[in-house]
Amino acid sequence: MSLFKRKSKDTGNDVYAFISGNTIPITEVNDPVFSAKTLGDGLAIIPSGELICAPCAGTISMVAEGSNHAVGMTLANGAEILIHVGLDTVSLNGKGFKILVKEGQKVKPGTKLLKFDKSFIESEGFDTACVFVLTNCEDFPDVRFFTGQDVVQNETVICSF
């Protein structure tokens, strides 16, 4: 009998920052669809970089073809997440964005998903907030989102189940 429990560093229930920056609550996102949690609960990262990486292992369930501004993933636990770059950026019709994965592709934490040109997007007058939404949050009543912190891509936990 062991007196100490071994703790695994990664239980598979943590989601890491998909980009470096500062996290804010989804209710502070300057878009009523996100801030009202219409698509689900989550957070946003005010980005300091231009590369979105997989925050955990999963399967690419959606890519915003044409506009290239969003990627969806399904995780092993059934969680469905959406990573959406910028607000109203769909109207840029893909300019300033490059999708790096395909629908159905299995990804590991850190896999490059999407690149964007932050300076271009800002010069066009768009907010570059990167929104993370758990679209089936009703299936995960104990989910926690960690906001109000500076985060490092693929190092800082932003969500835990």
C-alpha positions in Angstrom: 0.0 0.0 0.0 1.4 3.4 -1.0 0.9 6.4 1.2 1.4 8.8 -1.7 -0.7 9.1 -4.8 1.2 9.6 -8.1 0.0 12.6 -9.9 0.1 12.6 -13.7 1.2 16.0 -15.2 -1.4 15.8 -17.9 -4.7 14.0 -17.0 -6.1 14.7 -20.5 -8.7 17.0 -18.9 -6.7 20.2 -19.4 -6.8 22.6 -22.3 -3.7 24.7 -22.9 -3.4 28.2 -24.4 -3.7 28.0 -28.2 -1.8 31.3 -28.5 0.2 33.5 -26.2 -1.5 36.6 -24.8 -3.9 37.6 -22.1 -7.1 35.8 -21.3 -10.4 37.6 -20.7 -13.9 36.2 -19.9 -16.1 35.5 -22.9 -18.6 38.0 -21.5 -16.1 40.8 -22.2 -15.7 39.9 -25.8 -16.9 42.8 -28.0 -19.3 40.7 -30.0 -22.9 39.9 -28.7 -22.9 36.4 -30.2 -19.9 35.4 -28.1 -20.5 37.6 -25.0 -24.0 36.3 -24.6 -22.7 32.8 -24.8 -25.0 32.0 -27.7 -22.5 29.5 -29.1 -21.4 28.3 -25.7 -19.1 29.3 -22.8 -15.5 30.0 -23.0 -12.9 32.8 -23.0 -10.8 34.9 -25.3 -7.1 35.5 -25.7 -5.9 38.9 -26.7 -3.1 37.6 -28.8 0.6 38.5 -28.8 1.4 36.1 -31.7 0.0 35.1 -35.0 0.0 31.3 -34.9 -2.9 29.2 -33.5 -1.8 25.7 -32.2 -3.9 22.8 -31.0 -4.6 23.3 -27.3 -4.9 19.6 -26.7 -5.3 16.3 -28.6 -8.3 15.9 -30.7 -9.8 15.6 -34.2 -10.4 18.6 -36.5 -14.2 18.7 -36.9 -14.5 21.9 -38.8 -12.5 24.5 -40.8 -13.9 27.7 -42.0 -13.3 27.2 -45.7 -13.0 30.4 -47.6 -12.8 32.7 -44.7 -10.1 30.6 -43.0 -10.7 32.3 -39.6 -11.9 29.5 -37.4 -11.2 25.8 -36.6 -13.4 23.4 -34.6 -12.1 20.3 -32.7 -13.6 17.3 -31.0 -11.7 16.0 -28.0 -11.5 12.4 -26.7 -13.9 13.2 -23.9 -16.6 14.4 -26.4 -15.9 18.2 -25.8 -16.5 20.3 -28.9 -14.4 23.4 -29.1 -14.3 26.3 -31.5 -11.3 28.6 -31.9 -12.4 31.8 -33.7 -9.7 34.4 -34.7 -10.9 38.0 -34.6 -14.3 39.5 -34.5 -16.3 39.9 -37.7 -13.2 38.7 -39.6 -15.3 36.4 -41.8 -15.9 39.5 -43.9 -12.2 39.5 -44.9 -12.9 36.5 -47.1 -9.7 34.7 -46.0 -7.3 37.6 -46.5 -4.8 37.5 -43.7 -5.5 33.9 -42.8 -4.1 30.5 -43.6 -5.6 27.2 -42.4 -2.9 24.5 -41.8 -5.1 21.5 -41.1 -7.9 19.5 -42.8 -11.2 18.4 -41.5 -10.9 14.9 -40.0 -7.2 15.3 -39.2 -6.1 14.0 -35.8 -3.9 16.5 -34.0 -1.6 16.5 -30.9 -1.1 19.4 -28.5 1.0 22.0 -30.3 0.0 21.0 -33.8 -0.1 24.2 -36.0 -3.8 24.9 -36.9 -4.0 28.4 -38.4 -1.8 31.4 -39.1 -3.0 35.0 -39.3 -1.6 38.4 -40.1 -2.4 40.4 -36.9 -1.1 43.7 -38.4 -3.2 43.3 -41.5 -6.4 42.4 -39.6 -5.9 45.4 -37.2 -5.2 47.7 -40.2 -8.5 46.7 -41.6 -10.2 47.8 -38.4 -10.9 44.4 -36.9 -10.5 43.3 -33.3 -8.0 40.4 -33.1 -9.4 38.7 -30.0 -9.1 34.9 -30.4 -12.2 33.3 -28.9 -12.3 29.8 -27.5 -15.8 28.3 -27.1 -16.9 25.0 -25.6 -20.0 24.6 -27.8 -21.4 21.7 -25.9 -20.8 23.2 -22.4 -24.1 21.7 -21.1 -22.4 18.3 -21.2 -19.6 19.6 -18.9 -21.1 21.3 -15.9 -17.8 21.3 -14.0 -15.8 23.0 -16.7 -13.6 25.9 -15.5 -12.1 28.7 -17.6 -9.0 30.6 -16.3 -9.1 34.3 -17.2 -7.3 37.5 -16.2 -3.9 36.0 -16.8 -1.0 36.2 -19.2 -0.7 32.9 -21.0 2.0 31.1 -22.9 1.1 29.0 -25.9 0.9 25.3 -25.1 2.2 25.9 -21.5 -0.6 27.6 -19.6 -3.9 25.8 -18.8 -6.9 27.9 -19.9 -9.6 25.4 -19.3 -10.1 22.3 -17.2 -12.8 19.6 -17.2 
